[in-house]
Structures are given as structure tokens and as C-alpha cells.
Amino acid sequence: MGKTISINLVGKEEFEDVMRVFARCTDDYLFLFDLDKDEYIISEKALEKFDLPDNHFSNAGEVLEKIIYPEDMPGLTENLAQLRSGESQEHDLEYRWVDRNGKIVWISCRGVVIQDSTKEEETKLLIGRVTEIGSKRKADNVTGLFAERQLQLDLERLKKEGKQGKGILLRIGVDNFKEINERYGMETGDVVLKMIAECMKQVAEGNNCYRLDGDEFVMLLDEVDEQKARKKYHRTRILIEEQRRVQGYQNFYTISAGVVGFCYDDADFEKLCTYSEFALGIAKKNGKNCSYIFSMEDYEEYLKSIKIQEKLRYSVNHGFEGFEVYYQPIVSLKSGQVVGAEALLRFSSREYGMLSPGIFIPVLEESGLIIPVGEWVYRTAMRQTMEWQKVMPRFRININLSFIQICKSDVVSGIMASIEELGIEPSTVLFEFTESGMISYDDSVQRLLDVLNENEVKIALDDFGTGYSSLAYLQNLKVNLLKLDRGFTAKAVVNDFDYNLIGHIVDMAHSVGLQVCFEGIETEEELQKLRKLEPDYIQGFYYGRPVDKDTFYEDNLKRFEA
């Protein structure tokens, strides 16, 4: 137990004056807590962040309890009891406060108990400081650059000083930094960060550079436009490549960059960070080792996709509300009759109306929601097909599978369980895969193909001819059907080379036992010219657009009723 300090303290008003002076010299909040009278004084700037009635208030325990994180209150209460009883004279705790926006703020609160001997009856006072330990640092010891907090302070200072004109935030990120740390260790990672920082400083030419969290950096550029900022990124990239060459290419990495322009007079740090993070993300998404100039239009589209994702997630969790399976007829060229349909997913909501699949399908895939939605589609389509098979026994259904479903879920078990549970004839079910997706197939894809083939479930290769297919490749996949999309067939109607090429593809497919379906047939002229190439099936608007199940039945199957 430490010795109690006893001093003659100036009045509390004088103490507040002293606090104001010291508050200008530190980012901490200074405080005085009268433990006997339950009275509290804290630096006035604490009022900007925390919901306190004033910087000097009574009923301190009750007031502070409102801003202290509930789970941390028991530990603080116990410590204060020890201070009041004299069991302890020092306060040193790390716990959480809650700011005005409801966000948690970790603080370090340190102080010492003194006896105020200015009055006849001595009073125990806890005097100390509160530090936000969760706040970001101002400098980075690894690279020697300023850190994100200093970037914020610099922008705020320039804005307050009334700086005019345009600035650029050039945000740079290492594309594969995680691999460097994992393969070579964190020391090597630090060397890479230092080298990038040095290259950036050379290119910055007096402009400030900052290191953000992880593997990201920022140049704050003045009196340049977006294209000049882009050139600085390219110069940085070249310098890094030269350094890697000098070091003997000991490791490999590239950098990407996002470029954001702004006006100093309305600069908003949080928005600039958000915009630059988005811009860097797009650069990486575009293939890495490149730069992207921020576009508000692209950003708003991104925000829209986030909202759409939220709507899709809600729908999945509420019985797939808003989802519907449409069906487009598939016609046998030989008989001219509808023999099946392709199941196509549609989505509509009160807010967005009927969304294009080109908008919501990528969102489903990126979010992983394609897994539950895909299962719902193939079960719904199989169940509907069984109803239609009552009037057309060999009616076939084509169902699209995403490679997200294949690689990130046990879709093969789900498919076979559904076929067995519903009792549908496996040979009347066909799953379509895009050729571009098949190029990089792995063991999970091969397992699915093997199981489908073993159980006589049919397989089609969609968009054939747009990728890198070969005869050996087709043999390994053991597909049953090739589908040529409209991008291919439409050109064949007006171009002799494409027409002859498609003819050879059909002949090739038939020679190895594969069937062929032409997609996107829209006119009588297209049909008459392409039918001479003798595909097995035709699909397109000429025979029917994708429609709901009731319309499909009325237009294509009702006449087969007994």
C-alpha cells in the first residue's frame, strides 16, 4: 500500500484554469475526482466526444455510469471503493467508454489519490488523465512515415487555414502482401514496406506520404490533377521494380492505386478515406498492378449493389420472397416441337422492380447467396418439371449452376438428394456450366461431373466457343451438349467465316457424340439459315421469351393435355 499524498490544493476553479492550460499541450483529458463529495472535473474538450452535462458536475458516479461500458462498470466500482477506503492510492485501469454516437472508445485512466488539506476536513481527490488508447497513432515506426491520424490532422488544418484549390489522395496498396508475410516472415514484410515508402517519398517531391494500416499508403498531392497523380503511381511502380531487380528478385509483389480528387475547402476526411478505399479496391478488382480514378457514378452503383445485396439477403431469409423461376422453351429442330426448357432466375422487389439478371446474379455470387438461392432454383425447377412431365413424359429441364455453388458448397450431394427425394428421372435433368468457368475447374468440379455422369444426369457446356475449349478438354468433361450463344450465332448469319466455323463445330460435336443447341435465334431469317447447319436444338425469342410457369404451360404444353 502506497503512502497517501497530502498537499494544500488551490481551489477547484483555479484547478480548472490549470487544466485548460495543460489541455492545450496534450491530447489526453485531465480530470479531478472528489471521491468524498462525488464531484468531477474534466478537460472541456471531452464534451466534444462524450455525452457529459458539463466539464464540472456533481453526482459523478451516476453521470459516469451512463458513458461507461456496462460490462466494465463492476471492475471500476471495485477500484473506486479501494481508493475511498485507503486500500489503494493509485488508479490505473483500461476500460471502455461510449461516445455520443454510441461507439465504444477504449481508454486508459491513470491517477493518484491525494489529500486536500486546504480545509478543516481533509478530502480525498483522484487526479489524473484519460487517454484514448484506441485512437490511431500519428507516425509509423516501420517506415518512418506519418500515419493515418496525422493525415486527418493535416487535412483538417489545411481546411481551417482556408487553403484553396484541388488536392489528390493517391492511395497505394500492395497486391499480395499477405503472401510475403506468410512465405518469408514479417521481417521481410517490413523491409518491403520500408522500400515502398522510400520510393514513394522520391516520387512525392515534397508532398506528404503516410502509411495506413496494414499494407496501404497515401500520398497527399497538391496542385496536380488525377492524370498527373496516376503518373506518380506509375513512377513509384517503376522505382519499386528497379529496387527489386537490384535485390535480385528475392520476392515478388505488385502495387495498385486509387486516385481521388477533392477541394480543400470542403474536404471531409472520412469520405475521402471511404472513396480512396473504394478506388483502390476497384483497381485490385480490375486485375491488380494498375490504378483507377474515383468516379462518383461507379461509387453510387456500388452503393446500390450493397443495398441490393441487403434486399437479396432479406429475401433469402424470408422464404425467397421476390425470387421466381422463369422458363424459356427449347425446341427440337428435327420435330419442331418443344422438348424442354431452360430455368432462368428472376428477381423483383417493390423498391427496384424487376432487376436484370446481369445486376443481381453477380451480387448473389460475390456475397455467397448464390448457394442457397441456387439450391432453391434447382429444387423449384425439378418440382415444376415433374408436373409438366404428366402431360409430356420426357420433358427436360436445363438448370444453370454457378461455380461458386460448386467450389464453396457440397452442391453434388444437394442435387442427388433432391433428385432422389423428388423422384424425378435423372436423364431428364441437365445442368449447364459456362465454358469460361470450366477453364479453371478443380477437384470439386471434377467430382460433380463424375457423379452426374454416373447417375445419367446430363451436362451442357454453355457459351461454347468463347473460351479455350479443345477436343481433349471436352472428352475429360464428358459433356452431352454444347450451347452456342447469340454472340456467336448472330455473326454467322451475316459472316461467311463465322457461318462455316459454326458448321465445323457442329460436325465436330456430332462426330464425338455430342449434341448442339443454338441460342439467341430471334427471326425467321436466322432460323432458316442456321438450320442448314443441322443443330439438334434451337432456343431464342423466335420460339419464346422466358416467362413464368403458368404462361409457359399455356403457350407450350397445354395442347398436350389428354
N, C-alpha and C positions, 0 to 999 in steps of 0.2 A: 504494500500500500504506500503510495507516494505521499509526501508531505503537502498539506494544504497551503496554498499561497495566500497571503493576506496583504492587501495593498489599500491605499486610500485612492479610490477611483473618482475621477471627475464626474459631474452629473451626466445623466443619460442624454440630455440634449447636446452637451459638449462631445459625448462619445459618438453621437450620430454625425456631428461635423467632422470628427476624425475619420469616421467610416467613409464619408463622401470623398475625402481627400485620397485615402488609400484605394477606394474603388476605381479611381482613375488610373491606378498603377497596376491593376491585376484583373484577370478575367474571373477570379473567384468571387463568391458572395461572402462578405464578412457578417458575423452575427454576434449578438449578445442575448443570452437566455437567462432571465432571472428565475432560477429554479424554485425559489420560495414564493414569489408573487405570481408565477406563471405568466411572465411578461416577456415579449420577444421583440428584438430589433434586428433588421437585416438590411443589407445594401439595397437601395431603391431600385437598382436595375433588375433585381429578382422579380419585381412586379410585372416586368415586361413578359416574362415567360410563365410565371406561376400565378394561380388564382388566389392571391392573398388580399385581405381587405386593405392593408396599408403596410408600410415597411416597419411600423411600430404598433403592436397590438397586444391586448390582454387575452386571457383565456387561450394561451398559446397551445396547450395540449389539444384542445378541441379544434382549433383552427388548423394546426399542422396535420391532424389526423385526416383531414379532408384531401390533403395533397400527397400524403404518404401512401405508397402501395400497400393494400391491406395485409398481404402476407408478411410484410416486413415490420408491421406495427408491433407485434409481441416482442421481438428482439430489441427494438428501440425502447419500448416501455420498461423492459427489464434493466437496460443500461441506465436509463434516467433515474430509476429507483436506486441503483447503486451509487449514482452521483449524489443524490439527495441525502442518502444515509451516511455518506462519507466512506463507504466501502471502496469507492474508486474516485480518483480525482481527474482522470483523463478520459476523454471521449474520442473514439476512433472506430467508426463504422462505415461500411459501404452498403448502401441500400438504395431503394428506388423512390423517386418522387414521380408525380403525374402532372404534366404541364397543362396549360389552358386548352389544348387541342385533344387532351386525353391520351397523349403519347407518353410512354414510360421513359424516364430520364434517370440513368444510374448516377449516383452522386457519392462522393467521399466526404464525410463530415468529420472533421477533427477539431478538438477544442480542449481547453483545460479549465478546471474549476478554480475560481479564486474567491476569497472572502472580501466583500466590500466593507471596509472599516470606516467609512465616512459617517455612518450613523451610529446611534447608541446600540442598535440591534444589528449585528452583522448579517449580511445577506449573501447567499451562495449564487455566484454568477458563472455561467458557462460561456466562455468567449472563444471564438474560433472562426473557421472558414468552411464554406461548402464549395466543392469543386465538382463540376460535371465531368466525370471520368469517361463517359461515353462519347463526349464531343470529339470531333476529329482533330488530329494533330495539324500543326501548321507547316511542318517540314518533314522530309523523309531522310532517314539516316542511311539508307542503302544507296540512293542515287545522288544525294546532296541537293535535290530539287525541293522547291516549295511543295506543300501538299494541298489537298482539296480545300481545306479550311482557309488557307491563305488566298487561294483563287477567289473564294467567296468574298473575303475581306477586300481584296483588290478591286473587284467589280463594284462592290458597294461604295468604296472610296471614290473611284472614278466617276460614278454616277452622282455622288454627293457633291463632288467638286465641279459638276456641270460639264464634264467632258462631252464634246460634240463629235459627230461623225460616226463611222461604222467600224466595228470590230469583228474579228473572226475567232471562233473557237474551233481549233483543229484537234480533234480527239483521236488519238492513235492507240491501237491495241495490238498485242502480239497474238497471232492466229493460233499457235499451238503451244502456248507457254506451259500448259499443264503437262504435256508430254515431256518437255525439257526437265521439269522438276522431278517427274516420276522416273525418267530414264537416267538422268545424270546427277540428280540431287539438287537441293535448294541452294547450295553454294554456287553451283553453275548457273542456276536461275538468277541469282543476284548479280553475277558477272554480266549476264545478258542484259539485265535491266540497266546496269551502270553504263554499258556500252551504248544502248539505245538513247539513254539520257544525254551522253556526250555528243552523239550525232545530232540529236535534236537541238542542243544548245548551239552547235555550229551553224545549223540552218536557221535558227530563230533570229539571229543577227540583232541581239539586244532585247528582243521580246521575251517576256517571261515564259518559263516552262514549269510544269507542275506534274507531279506523279499522283495519280489517283489510286484507289485501292487495287490490289492485285497487279495485273499486267497492263494497265492503261495509263496514258499520259495525255496532257493537254498543252498545246501552245496557245497563248493568248496573243493574237496578232493584231497590230494596229496599222491603219492606213493601207490595207490590202483588200482585194476582192476575193471571191470564192475561188476563181481560177488560179490566182497567184498563190492562194493557200494550198491549193491542190499541187502546185509545182513544188512548194516547200515539202509536202509529203513525199513527192517523188524523189526529191534531192535527199531527204532523210533515208529513204529506202535504198538509194544508190550508195550512200555512205555506209550503211549497215552491211550491204553486200560486200563492199570493199574490205571492211573490217573482218568479215567472216572469211574472205579469201586470204587475207594476211594471216589469220589464225589457223589456216589450214582446214577450213570447213569442219571444225570439230563437232558442230551440231547444226541442225537445220531449223529455221523458223522464218516466217514472213510477218509483215505488219499490214494492217488495214487502217483506214482512217475515215472519220465522218467530219464533214465541214459544215459549220453553222454560222451564218452571218447574223449580226444584230446591231442595233443602235444603242449607244451608251446611255442615252437619256431615258430609255425605258427598259434597260437590261434587267432581267429577272433571273437570278442565279438558279433557282430550282427548275424553271422552264428550260433554261439553256442546258442544264445537265441532262434533263429528260430528252431534249431534242438531239443533243450530241450523242447520247447513248443510243437513241433510235437510229441515227445516221450511221454510226459505227456498226450497229447490228445489221443494217441493210448491206453495208459494204461486205461484211463477212458472209451474209446470205447470198450475195451476188458472186461468190466464188473465192473470197479472201484475196489478200495481196493486191487490193485495189482501194479506191476511195469513192465516196458518194457525197454529193452536195444535198443538204437537207432541203426537202420540199414539203411545204405545209399540206399540199394536196395528198401526197403519199402518206403523211403522218395522219391525216384525218381518215384516210382509207384504213390505215392500221387500227386506229381507234374504233372505227366501225366494225372491223373484223373481231376486235375484242368484245364489243357489245353483242355481235352475232354469236360469238362463242358462248357467252353467258346465256343467251337465249337458247342455243342448241343444248347446252348442259341442262338448263331448266326443263326443256322438252324431254330429254332422255330420262330425267328423274321423275317425270310426270306422265308415264305411260306412252312415251314417244309422241306426245301431242304435237301436231303440226307436220309430222312426217307422213308421207304417203308413197306407196309404190305405184308407179305408172308402168304401162306395158306397151311396147311397140311391136307390131306384127313382123314375123319372119316368114317369108314366102318361098316355097319350093319352086325353082324355075321350071322344073320338069312338069309338075302338075298345075302350077299356077295357084295353088291353094295355100292358105295359112297353115303352117305346121307347128308353129311355136311363137314365142315372144321373148323379148329381152326385158328383164325387170330393171327399171330405172328409178332411182330415188329422187323424190321431190320434197321440198320443204317450204312451208308458208307460215307466216305469223301476222298478227294484227298490225304490228309495227312496221314490218318490211314487205308485206305482201308475199307473192311467190318469188322466192330467190332463185337466181340462176345456179345450177349445179357447179358452174365454174367458180362461184363465190363461196358456197358453203361446204363443198366437198374438201377443198384444201384446208379449211378451218377444222373440219372433223378429223382430218389426217394429222395435222400439226398438234392438235390437242389430245389425240388418242381416243376421242369419242367415236371414231370410225369403228372401233372394236365392238362396243355394244350395239351401235346403230347397224353395222354390217350384219351382225347375228340376227337382229330383228328383221332385216331385209330378206335374208335367205330363208328364214322360217316363214315369213309372211308370203313370200313368192311361192315356196313349195306348197304351202297350205292352199293357196289360191289355185295353183296348177292342178292339184288333186280334184278340186271342184270342177274345173274345166275338162279334166280327163273323163268325167262321167258322160260327156257328150262327144269328146274326141279322145279316145283311149291313149293314143301315142303322142298327145300334145307335149311339146318340150319347152322347158323354161331355161333361158340363159340368164346367169346371175354374175355380176361383176364382183371381183374380190380385190381389195386393196392390199398392197404388200405390207402395209402397217399391220393389218389383221394377221397376215401370215407370220411375220417376223416377231411380233410383240404379243401374240396370244396363241393359245392352243386351238386354232381355228379348225384344224383337221378333225379333232375329237368332237367339236361342236357340230360340224357338218354331218359326220357319220351318225352322231347321236340323234340329230334331227331327222335324218333320212329313216333311221330305224324307228324312231318314235312315231313319226307321221305315217310310215308305211308306204312312202312313195317309191315307185320303181326307179332305182338309181340311174339307169340308162336314159331316163327322160330329163335328167338334170345335167346342165352344162355350166361350168364355171369359166368365166373369161378373165384372162390376165393380159395386161398391156405388155407389149414387147419390150418397151424401154425399162420396165420394172424387172423383167426376167433376166436382163443382162447381168445383173449382179446378184443372182439368186444364191442362197446359202443352203445349209443342211435342212433348215426348217421348210424351205420351199421344195426341196427335193423330196422330203418326207411326205409333204402334202400331195405332190404329183404322183408319187408311188402308191399312196393309199387310195387316191381317187381312181387311178388306173386299175388297181387290184379289185376294186369294188364296182367297176364298169361305169363310174361317173365320168361324163365327157368333159374334155378340156379344150378351150379355144384360145388361140393367140390373137389378141386384138391389136389393131393398128399395125398389122404386119407390113413390113417394107419401110417403116420409118426409123428402124434401129439398125442392128448389125447382125441380122439372122444369117445362119448358114444351114446347109442340109444336115451336117453333123449335129449342130445345135438342136434342130428340130427333132432329130432322132433321139437325142438324150431326153428331151422333154416329153416325148411320146404324146404330142397333142393330137386331137382329132379334127380340128377345124382351124383354118386361117381366115381372119377377117381383115378386109382391106377397107380403110375408111375413106370418106368422101374426098379428103385431101389428095388421095391417090387416084380414085376412080374418076373424079371430075376432070382432072387433067387428061385422062385417057380419052375422053370424048372429043377433045379438040387438038390433041397432040399425038401424032402417029408413033413417036418414040415411046411415049408412056403407054399407049394402047398396045403396042407389040410387047412391051416389057410385062404388062399385066397378063397378056396372053401366055407368055412363057412361065410366069409364076403359077398360073392355073394348071398348065400342063405339068410343071414340076410337082406341084402338090398332088395332083391325081396320080402321078407315076409312083409316088411313095405312099399311096393310100389315104391321103388327106382330102377333106372336103374344103370348099371355099365359099365364103359369103361376101358379097359386095355390099358395102354400106353407103348410105347417103344418096340413093337413087331418087331423084325428085321429078323428073319429066319423062314423057313417053319417048322422046328422042334419046335420052340417056339409056333408058331400058332397052330399046331396040338395038342400039349399037353395042352395048356391053353384053347383052345376052348371047351374042355370037361367040363370045369368049367362053361360054358354057360354064359359068359358076354353078354351084349347087343351090345356093340360096341368095335371095335378094332382100335387102332391108332399106327402108328410106321413106321419106314423106310421100312418095308416089303411091305407096300402099297404105300408109297411115302414120300419123304422128303419135308420139307417146301420149296415152290417155289413161284415165282411171279405170279400175277393174270393170265397173258397170258399163261404161261406154265401150270398152274393148269387147266385152261379151256381146253387146247389142250389134256392133259393127262387124264382128268376125266369126262368132261362134253360135249365135242364136239359131241360125238356119240349120244347124246340125242336130237340133233337139229332135228326139224321137216323136 
